[in-house]
Amino acid sequence: MPELFYDRPAERWFEALPIGNGRLGGMVHGGVGTEIIRLSESTAWSGAPSDSDVSPTALRELPAIRQLLFDGKHGEAQRLAAEHLPGHPTSFGTNLPLPRLRLDFPGDAATDYRRTLDLETGLVHIEFDQDQTHFVREAFASHPHGVIAMRLTASRPAAISFTATLDDAAFPGTTTSTVSGLAFRGRAVESLHSNGKDGTTVEILARFEIEGGTLRPAGDNVIVTGADAVIVLISVGTDWAPSAPAVAAGYDELRAAHIADHQHLMARVSLDLGDPVQLPTDVRRERLAQGHRDDDLIALYFQYGRYLTIAGSRADSPLPLALQGVWNDGFASSMGWSNDFHLDINTQQNYWAVESGNLAECHAPLVRFVGRLAEAGRSTAEQMYGADGWVAHTVTNAWGYSAPGSGIGWGMNVTGGAWIALQLWEHYEYSLDEDYLREQAYPVLREAARFMLSYLVPEPTQGWLVAGPAESPENWYLAPDGTPCSVAMGTTADRVFAEAILRICAQAATILDVDPSLVARAEEARKRLSPFQIGRHGQLQEWLDDFDEADPAHRHTAHLCAVFPERQVTPRGTPALARAAEVIMERRQQAAGWEQTEWGEANFAAFYARLLNGDQALTHVTRLIADASEANLLSYSAGGIAGAPQNIYSFDGNAAATGAIAEMLLQSDGEELELLPALPSAWRDGEVRGLRARGGFTVSLSWRDGHLHEARIHSPRATSARVRYRDTVTDYTWKPAEDVIVGSGLA
C-alpha cells in the first residue's frame, strides 16, 4: 500500500499532507495540541479581465525591431523592445490562499504518534495516545460531495474538546460563528498583482456535527466540549463555483463515495521497484539525499504525482492546475511571480503525467481553459502583431490574459500559446477521439497555426522563415559587442513550436478532411523553417546565431523541447543533434552557480529518458526528490532562484517527474511502442501496470535482472503497431479489446 508516513505532527506547511477534490485543497498538519487545515481553492483569484493589456505602440514598432535584429543591432533592438513590447496588465491578479481551520485542544504531549496519507484511498489518518486515551482523526477531500471532511474519535467517551476558528486570512473578510459551526465571508483582493479592488467573493462554511457533548458559538470561535466524536465538513463557494449544497449523507457514506471515486482513477496504475523501507517518509528522503538507495521511494514519488493530479484536476474542475496546483502556500502570490499559469514550461509540466499515467479525464480542465485562452488571444494577435489566429505569451490568468508579460527578458515568449496547445493534441493522440478532435482541439490548433503563418517572416540571408521578435524563455545571450540581450529573431524554441503546431494542424486537418489550403500552406512553411544548428561548443544552438549565454548556469533550456515533449531531435533519427542536446545539459550543470530547480530536474529526467539514457534520467529524478522536494515530498523552487526569497512550493516538479518516470518505462509516437527504453541499470527487477501509450494502448510490463520479462499490451480497437524492445522491432495486430503478450524476443 503506497503511503506517506510520519511519526510526528507537521510543524510547517512543507510537512503537512495535501488533500484535494479538483477545486478545493487542504494541507492537514495533524497537530496534537493544535490541528490546522490550511485551505485553498482554485478560483479564489484577485484581479479581473481586461481588454487594454497590449502595448498600444507594439504593432507600430514591430517592423523596426525586426530590422534592427536582422541588421545585427541587438542592443538597439533590445532597448526599443523594452519600451514598446511588454504588456500593461491593469489587474492581472493571483490565486490567493484561504483562511485556515484551526482547532485548539487541551494538552500537547502524546505518545505512539502516527500520521499517514494513503495514496490508494486518499485518506489522511492521524492517531496518538494522550492521557490514557487513543485519539484518531481522519480527513479527505470529497470530489463527489464537494467538501473536505474530517472525523475525530476517541477511545473513551466525552474526551474531545476544542476551540475552532477560521483565521490567518490573506485578504479582507470576517469570521462568524453559528449554532452549527463557522462562516467566513471575504473578497480575494490584493495590491501586488492587481489594483486592490477587483477580486473573487469567497465564502467558507465549516459545519460541526457532534456526538455527545456541547457546541457553543462564541464570537469568531466555536467551542466543543466533552464530545464522543466530531465530524467537520468544510465547503467553499466563490463567484466562479458555488459552495457545495448541504450534505445529507452521513460520514460513512461520504467516505465510501470518496474512496470509490478516488480509486476509480488511482488504481489504474501500479509501480513496483522493490520492497519499501520501514522508516518515516521524511527520514527516507533525507537518507536518499545522503546517498542511500531507495527505489521504492521513487515508485512512491511516481504515484504521489498521480495522486496530486487527481486531487488537483478533475473533469469538472473550473480551472486547470496553476503554478501551485490547488495548494497555495502564500509565497508565490505574495512576490513577483504570482500564483498563475506560466506558459513557458510550468503549466505544460503540470499535465505531463495525465495521459501516460492513465488519468486522461484530468486533462479536461486544461483543454477547456486553452479553448478560452484561444478566444481571448485573438485580439492580442490582431492588436499587437496584425496577425490572424490567436497568441499567448509567458503568463496567463484565470480570465485568459494573452498579452506579453510586463517585463522584457521574460515576458516575450511568443509561442507560449502554441506550446500549451500541444497538450490538446496529446490528448487526442492517446484517445484517437475524432469527435473531440473536431469539436475541441482542431479549432484551437488551426487558429494557432494561422497565427504562426502570419507571424513568421523570412530571414534575409538564407530566406528561412523565423519568428520574432521573441525571447527564448527566460534566457539572455551576449550580442557580438558583449551586450546582454534577450530579444532575438529565430530562437530555436520558437522554431520547435512553429514546426510542431504547423505539423499537427496539417495532420489534424487531414484526419478530419478539412482545410486543404491551410494544410498546403502549413506544409510549405514547414519546409522553410530554419534548421537546427550545432554551435562552436558542440551544443544545440539556442539562437539563430551562435551566441553565448549571458548566464551559462541559467535554469531554462527551452530549445531542448525539441527532444521532449517533441521528437524533432532523437538519438536514432538525428544522433548528432541528440549529442548536441546532451552537451547543453552538461554545460549548464558544469557552470558555476547552476540554477537547480525542481522543474529543471524533471526536465532533464525527461530529456535523458528520450535520449535513452536511463541512468542519467534516474540521477535527475533522484536529485529532484533529494534536493528539490520537501519532507512531505512536495517539490519546490529553491530560495534565491528567480527572485524567490525562500523555498516556494511548485506543483510542476511532482507532476513532471511522474511523466518522466513513465517515459523511462514506455515511449510511443503513434506508430511505435518502445518497451523499457530508458530502464536504469539499478532497477534490476520490477513491474508496472496500466501505463498508457499513444494509439489508445494500455501497457503492463515486468522485467527481471534488467531484461524485459513480459509485456501485456491492450488495445480497445482493431489496430496495428510496431513494438520495439532495444534493437528488436516486431509488427503486431490487435482485434478489438484484445491483449497481445510479448516477451524479450517480441515473439
Backbone hydrogen bonds, N-H to C=O, Kabsch-Sander energy under -0.5 kcal/mol:
donor,donor_aa,acceptor,acceptor_aa,energy
4,L,117,L,-2.1
6,Y,115,R,-2.5
10,A,29,H,-2.5
15,E,12,R,-2.0
16,A,12,R,-0.8
16,A,13,W,-1.0
17,L,28,V,-2.5
19,I,26,G,-2.6
21,N,24,L,-1.8
22,G,311,A,-3.0
25,G,40,S,-3.0
26,G,19,I,-2.7
27,M,38,R,-1.8
28,V,17,L,-2.9
28,V,26,G,-0.6
29,H,27,M,-0.5
29,H,36,I,-2.5
35,E,103,L,-2.8
37,I,101,L,-2.3
38,R,27,M,-2.1
39,L,37,I,-0.5
39,L,99,P,-0.8
40,S,25,G,-1.9
42,S,23,R,-2.3
44,A,41,E,-1.6
45,W,43,T,-2.4
46,S,94,T,-2.4
47,G,198,D,-2.2
48,A,91,S,-2.3
58,A,55,S,-1.2
61,E,57,T,-1.9
62,L,58,A,-1.4
65,I,61,E,-2.2
66,R,62,L,-2.3
67,Q,63,P,-2.4
68,L,64,A,-2.3
69,L,65,I,-1.9
70,F,66,R,-2.6
71,D,67,Q,-2.1
72,G,69,L,-1.4
73,K,68,L,-2.8
74,H,72,G,-1.3
77,A,73,K,-2.2
78,Q,74,H,-2.7
79,R,75,G,-2.1
80,L,76,E,-2.3
81,A,77,A,-2.9
82,A,78,Q,-2.5
83,E,79,R,-1.3
84,H,80,L,-1.8
85,L,81,A,-2.8
87,G,405,G,-1.6
88,H,53,D,-3.4
93,G,193,H,-2.9
95,N,339,N,-1.6
96,L,44,A,-2.7
98,L,39,L,-1.9
100,R,167,D,-2.7
101,L,37,I,-2.5
102,R,100,R,-0.6
102,R,165,T,-2.8
103,L,35,E,-2.8
104,D,163,T,-2.8
105,F,33,G,-3.4
105,F,103,L,-0.5
111,T,129,D,-2.4
114,R,127,E,-2.2
115,R,6,Y,-2.5
116,T,125,H,-2.6
117,L,4,L,-2.2
118,D,123,L,-2.5
119,L,2,P,-2.0
119,L,117,L,-0.7
120,E,2,P,-0.6
122,G,118,D,-2.5
123,L,118,D,-0.8
124,V,139,A,-2.9
125,H,116,T,-2.4
126,I,137,R,-2.8
127,E,114,R,-2.4
128,F,135,F,-1.8
129,D,111,T,-2.9
130,Q,133,T,-2.7
133,T,130,Q,-1.0
135,F,128,F,-3.0
135,F,133,T,-0.6
136,V,153,T,-2.3
137,R,126,I,-3.0
138,E,151,R,-1.9
139,A,124,V,-2.4
140,F,149,A,-2.2
142,S,140,F,-0.6
142,S,147,V,-3.2
143,H,141,A,-0.6
146,G,142,S,-1.0
147,V,142,S,-0.6
148,I,234,I,-2.3
149,A,140,F,-3.0
150,M,232,V,-2.3
151,R,138,E,-2.5
152,L,230,V,-3.1
153,T,136,V,-2.8
154,A,228,D,-0.7
155,S,134,H,-1.3
159,A,156,R,-0.8
160,I,227,A,-2.3
161,S,159,A,-0.7
162,F,224,V,-2.2
163,T,104,D,-2.0
164,A,222,V,-3.3
165,T,102,R,-1.9
166,L,220,D,-0.5
167,D,100,R,-1.9
167,D,165,T,-0.6
170,A,97,P,-0.6
174,T,185,R,-2.3
176,T,183,A,-2.9
177,S,219,G,-1.5
178,T,181,G,-3.1
182,L,206,A,-2.7
183,A,176,T,-2.8
184,F,204,I,-2.6
185,R,174,T,-2.0
186,G,202,V,-2.5
187,R,172,P,-2.0
188,A,200,T,-3.1
189,V,187,R,-2.0
196,G,190,E,-1.6
200,T,45,W,-2.5
202,V,186,G,-2.8
203,E,237,G,-2.8
204,I,184,F,-2.6
205,L,235,S,-2.5
206,A,182,L,-2.7
207,R,205,L,-0.5
207,R,233,L,-2.9
208,F,180,S,-3.2
209,E,207,R,-0.5
209,E,231,I,-3.0
210,I,208,F,-0.6
211,E,229,A,-2.7
212,G,210,I,-0.6
214,T,225,T,-2.3
216,R,223,I,-2.5
218,A,221,N,-2.9
221,N,218,A,-1.6
222,V,164,A,-2.1
223,I,216,R,-2.7
224,V,162,F,-3.1
224,V,222,V,-0.6
225,T,214,T,-2.3
227,A,160,I,-2.8
228,D,211,E,-3.5
229,A,211,E,-1.2
230,V,152,L,-2.3
231,I,209,E,-2.7
232,V,150,M,-3.3
233,L,207,R,-2.4
234,I,148,I,-3.0
235,S,205,L,-2.4
237,G,203,E,-2.8
238,T,241,A,-3.0
239,D,201,T,-0.8
248,A,246,A,-0.7
254,L,250,G,-2.6
255,R,251,Y,-3.1
256,A,252,D,-2.4
257,A,253,E,-2.4
258,H,254,L,-2.4
259,I,255,R,-2.6
260,A,256,A,-2.3
261,D,257,A,-2.3
262,H,258,H,-2.9
263,Q,259,I,-2.9
264,H,260,A,-1.5
265,L,261,D,-0.6
265,L,262,H,-1.1
266,M,262,H,-2.8
267,A,263,Q,-1.9
268,R,265,L,-1.3
269,V,266,M,-1.0
270,S,689,R,-1.8
272,D,687,E,-3.3
273,L,271,L,-0.5
279,L,277,V,-2.2
281,T,5,F,-3.3
284,R,280,P,-2.3
285,R,281,T,-2.4
286,E,282,D,-2.0
287,R,283,V,-2.5
288,L,284,R,-2.3
289,A,285,R,-2.0
290,Q,286,E,-1.2
291,G,288,L,-1.5
292,H,287,R,-2.6
297,L,294,D,-0.6
298,I,294,D,-1.1
299,A,295,D,-1.9
300,L,296,D,-2.5
301,Y,297,L,-2.3
302,F,298,I,-2.1
303,Q,299,A,-2.2
304,Y,300,L,-2.3
305,G,301,Y,-2.0
306,R,302,F,-1.3
307,Y,303,Q,-2.8
308,L,304,Y,-2.9
309,T,305,G,-1.7
310,I,306,R,-2.4
311,A,307,Y,-2.5
312,G,308,L,-1.5
313,S,309,T,-2.1
317,S,314,R,-2.2
322,A,325,G,-0.9
323,L,340,D,-2.3
325,G,322,A,-2.3
327,W,324,Q,-2.2
328,N,326,V,-0.6
329,D,327,W,-0.6
334,S,331,F,-1.0
335,M,332,A,-0.9
338,S,332,A,-1.9
340,D,338,S,-1.6
341,F,396,T,-2.0
342,H,340,D,-0.6
343,L,341,F,-0.5
343,L,394,T,-3.8
347,T,342,H,-2.5
349,Q,345,I,-2.5
350,N,346,N,-1.8
351,Y,347,T,-0.5
351,Y,348,Q,-1.6
352,W,349,Q,-1.8
354,V,351,Y,-0.8
355,E,351,Y,-0.5
357,G,353,A,-1.5
358,N,355,E,-1.6
359,L,354,V,-3.5
362,C,359,L,-1.8
363,H,360,A,-1.9
364,A,361,E,-1.5
366,L,363,H,-0.7
367,V,363,H,-2.1
368,R,364,A,-2.4
369,F,365,P,-2.1
370,V,366,L,-2.8
371,G,367,V,-1.7
372,R,368,R,-1.9
373,L,369,F,-2.6
374,A,370,V,-2.4
375,E,371,G,-1.4
376,A,372,R,-2.2
377,G,373,L,-2.5
378,R,375,E,-1.0
379,S,376,A,-0.6
380,T,376,A,-0.7
381,A,377,G,-2.0
382,E,378,R,-2.0
383,Q,379,S,-3.1
384,M,380,T,-2.5
385,Y,380,T,-0.7
385,Y,381,A,-1.2
386,G,382,E,-1.1
387,A,381,A,-2.3
390,W,447,E,-1.0
391,V,377,G,-1.1
394,T,411,G,-0.8
396,T,341,F,-2.0
400,G,397,N,-1.6
405,G,411,G,-1.4
410,W,407,G,-0.9
411,G,407,G,-2.1
413,N,411,G,-0.9
414,V,412,M,-1.3
416,G,392,A,-0.6
416,G,413,N,-1.7
417,G,392,A,-1.8
419,W,415,T,-2.6
420,I,416,G,-2.2
421,A,417,G,-1.9
422,L,418,A,-0.9
422,L,419,W,-0.9
423,Q,420,I,-1.3
424,L,421,A,-1.1
425,W,421,A,-1.1
426,E,422,L,-2.4
427,H,423,Q,-2.0
428,Y,424,L,-1.4
429,E,425,W,-2.7
430,Y,426,E,-1.6
431,S,427,H,-1.3
432,L,428,Y,-4.0
434,E,432,L,-0.9
437,L,433,D,-2.2
438,R,434,E,-2.6
439,E,435,D,-2.6
440,Q,436,Y,-2.7
441,A,436,Y,-1.8
442,Y,437,L,-3.3
444,V,440,Q,-0.7
444,V,441,A,-0.5
445,L,441,A,-2.5
446,R,442,Y,-3.3
447,E,443,P,-1.5
448,A,444,V,-1.9
449,A,445,L,-2.2
450,R,446,R,-2.2
451,F,447,E,-1.8
452,M,448,A,-1.9
453,L,449,A,-2.5
454,S,450,R,-1.7
455,Y,451,F,-2.3
456,L,452,M,-2.5
457,V,466,V,-2.6
459,E,464,W,-3.7
463,G,459,E,-2.3
465,L,528,R,-3.1
466,V,457,V,-2.9
466,V,464,W,-0.5
470,A,488,A,-2.2
471,E,412,M,-2.6
472,S,486,S,-0.5
475,N,472,S,-3.2
477,Y,485,C,-3.4
478,L,548,D,-2.5
479,A,477,Y,-0.7
479,A,483,T,-2.9
482,G,479,A,-3.0
485,C,477,Y,-3.0
488,A,470,A,-2.7
490,G,467,A,-3.6
492,T,542,E,-2.3
493,A,542,E,-0.5
495,R,491,T,-1.9
496,V,492,T,-2.4
497,F,493,A,-2.2
498,A,494,D,-2.4
499,E,495,R,-2.4
500,A,496,V,-2.2
501,I,497,F,-2.5
502,L,498,A,-2.2
503,R,499,E,-2.4
504,I,500,A,-2.8
505,C,501,I,-2.1
506,A,502,L,-2.0
507,Q,503,R,-2.4
508,A,504,I,-3.1
509,A,505,C,-2.7
510,T,506,A,-2.0
511,I,507,Q,-2.1
512,L,508,A,-2.3
513,D,509,A,-1.1
514,V,509,A,-2.2
519,V,515,D,-2.1
520,A,516,P,-2.1
521,R,517,S,-2.1
522,A,518,L,-2.7
523,E,519,V,-2.5
524,E,520,A,-2.1
525,A,521,R,-2.4
526,R,522,A,-2.2
527,K,523,E,-1.4
528,R,524,E,-0.7
528,R,525,A,-1.0
529,L,526,R,-1.1
530,S,465,L,-1.2
535,G,533,Q,-0.5
535,G,539,Q,-3.1
538,G,535,G,-2.0
540,L,580,A,-1.6
541,Q,533,Q,-2.7
541,Q,539,Q,-0.6
544,L,489,M,-0.6
547,F,545,D,-2.3
548,D,478,L,-0.5
550,A,476,W,-2.3
551,D,476,W,-0.6
554,H,551,D,-1.9
558,A,473,P,-0.7
560,L,557,T,-1.8
561,C,558,A,-1.9
562,A,559,H,-1.4
563,V,560,L,-2.2
564,F,560,L,-1.5
566,E,561,C,-1.7
568,Q,562,A,-1.2
569,V,562,A,-2.0
574,T,570,T,-2.2
578,A,574,T,-2.4
579,R,575,P,-2.2
580,A,576,A,-1.9
581,A,577,L,-2.0
582,E,578,A,-1.8
583,V,579,R,-1.9
584,I,580,A,-1.4
585,M,581,A,-1.6
586,E,582,E,-2.5
587,R,583,V,-2.9
588,R,584,I,-2.4
589,Q,585,M,-2.0
590,Q,586,E,-1.7
591,A,587,R,-1.2
591,A,588,R,-0.5
594,W,591,A,-1.3
595,E,553,A,-2.2
596,Q,594,W,-1.7
597,T,595,E,-0.5
601,E,597,T,-2.2
602,A,598,E,-1.9
603,N,599,W,-2.5
604,F,600,G,-2.6
605,A,601,E,-2.2
606,A,602,A,-2.3
607,F,603,N,-3.0
608,Y,604,F,-2.8
609,A,605,A,-1.9
610,R,606,A,-2.2
611,L,607,F,-1.7
612,L,609,A,-1.5
613,N,608,Y,-3.0
614,G,612,L,-0.7
617,A,613,N,-2.0
618,L,614,G,-2.6
619,T,615,D,-1.9
620,H,616,Q,-1.8
621,V,617,A,-2.0
622,T,618,L,-2.8
623,R,619,T,-2.2
624,L,620,H,-2.1
625,I,621,V,-2.1
626,A,622,T,-3.0
627,D,623,R,-3.2
628,A,623,R,-0.7
628,A,624,L,-1.2
630,E,634,L,-2.3
632,N,14,F,-1.6
633,L,630,E,-2.3
636,Y,628,A,-2.5
637,S,648,I,-2.9
638,A,636,Y,-0.6
640,G,644,A,-3.8
641,I,638,A,-1.7
644,A,641,I,-1.8
648,I,637,S,-2.3
650,S,635,S,-2.1
651,F,323,L,-2.3
652,D,323,L,-0.6
653,G,650,S,-0.6
654,N,651,F,-0.6
655,A,651,F,-1.8
656,A,652,D,-2.9
657,A,653,G,-1.9
658,T,654,N,-1.5
659,G,655,A,-2.0
660,A,656,A,-2.5
661,I,657,A,-2.7
662,A,658,T,-2.2
663,E,659,G,-1.8
664,M,660,A,-1.5
665,L,661,I,-1.1
665,L,662,A,-0.6
666,L,662,A,-2.1
667,Q,674,E,-2.0
669,D,672,E,-1.4
673,L,722,R,-2.7
674,E,667,Q,-3.2
675,L,673,L,-0.5
675,L,724,R,-2.9
676,L,665,L,-2.5
678,A,664,M,-2.2
679,L,676,L,-0.9
683,W,680,P,-1.2
684,R,682,A,-1.6
686,G,703,W,-1.9
687,E,272,D,-2.0
688,V,701,L,-2.7
689,R,270,S,-2.6
691,L,699,V,-1.6
692,R,356,S,-2.1
693,A,697,F,-2.3
695,G,429,E,-2.8
696,G,693,A,-1.1
697,F,693,A,-0.9
698,T,714,H,-2.1
699,V,691,L,-3.3
700,S,712,R,-2.2
701,L,688,V,-3.0
702,S,710,E,-2.2
703,W,686,G,-2.4
704,R,707,H,-2.7
706,G,684,R,-3.5
707,H,704,R,-1.9
709,H,702,S,-2.8
710,E,702,S,-1.6
711,A,742,V,-2.8
712,R,700,S,-2.8
713,I,711,A,-0.6
713,I,740,V,-3.0
714,H,698,T,-3.1
714,H,712,R,-0.6
715,S,738,E,-2.0
719,T,734,W,-1.4
721,A,732,Y,-2.0
722,R,671,E,-2.4
723,V,730,T,-2.8
724,R,673,L,-3.4
725,Y,728,T,-2.5
728,T,725,Y,-2.0
729,V,727,D,-0.5
730,T,723,V,-2.4
732,Y,721,A,-2.6
734,W,719,T,-3.2
737,A,715,S,-0.7
738,E,715,S,-1.0
738,E,735,K,-1.5
740,V,713,I,-2.8
742,V,711,A,-2.5
742,V,740,V,-0.5
746,L,743,G,-2.1
